[in-house]
Amino acid sequence: MSAAAGGVRGEWPLWEVFVRGKRGLNHVHVGSLHAADAEMAVRNARDVYTRRNEGVSIWVVKASDVTASSPDEKDPLFAPAGDKVYRHPTFYDVPADVPHM
């Protein structure tokens, strides 16, 4: 029996859940759940992670599709940005006549 046809939950893929709150601008990782497909994952995420109507948007991503760097790789991964001062806003002079700055 396939997972989509009602197999054991442990056979279903793991989904990472991200929720954007009413006052938030960003989606925040709130947890994980198992579901047969993306539609089921969104429905289950709504039931599990937004019980008090605090969310306005839900994203679900298969955990197997997430690639992340390791905290141990922080220095070699982010060190090259340190010598590119032009990426920092303080590198540039803002003319006095620019409004709202």
LINRA-V947879 format. One record per residue. N is the residue number from 1. SS is DSSP state (alpha for helix, beta for strand, coil for the rest). OMEGA is omega as a letter, one per 20 degrees, with the letter a starting at -180 (* if undefined). BURIAL is # if it has 24 or more other ideal C-beta (glycine too) atoms within 12 Angstrom, else .. Layout:
# LINRA-V947879
N SS OMEGA BURIAL
N SS OMEGA BURIAL
This chain:
# LINRA-V947879
1 coil a .
2 coil r .
3 coil a .
4 coil a .
5 coil r .
6 coil r .
7 coil a .
8 coil a .
9 alpha a .
10 alpha r .
11 alpha a .
12 coil r #
13 beta r #
14 beta r #
15 beta r #
16 beta a #
17 beta r #
18 beta a #
19 beta r #
20 beta a .
21 beta a .
22 coil a .
23 coil a .
24 coil r .
25 coil a .
26 coil r .
27 beta a .
28 beta r .
29 beta a .
30 beta r #
31 beta a .
32 beta r #
33 beta r #
34 beta r #
35 beta a #
36 coil a #
37 coil a .
38 alpha a .
39 alpha r .
40 alpha r .
41 alpha r #
42 alpha r #
43 alpha a .
44 alpha r #
45 alpha r #
46 alpha a #
47 alpha a .
48 alpha a #
49 alpha r #
50 coil a #
51 coil a .
52 coil r .
53 coil a .
54 coil a .
55 beta r #
56 beta a .
57 beta r .
58 beta r #
59 beta r #
60 beta a #
61 beta r #
62 beta a .
63 alpha a .
64 alpha r .
65 alpha a .
66 coil r .
67 coil a .
68 coil r .
69 coil r .
70 coil r .
71 alpha r .
72 alpha a .
73 alpha a .
74 alpha a .
75 alpha a .
76 alpha a .
77 alpha a .
78 alpha a .
79 alpha a .
80 alpha a .
81 alpha a .
82 alpha a .
83 alpha r .
84 coil a .
85 alpha r .
86 alpha r .
87 alpha a .
88 coil a .
89 alpha a .
90 alpha r .
91 alpha a .
92 coil r .
93 coil r .
94 coil r .
95 coil a .
96 coil a .
97 coil r .
98 coil a .
99 coil r .
100 coil r .
101 coil * .
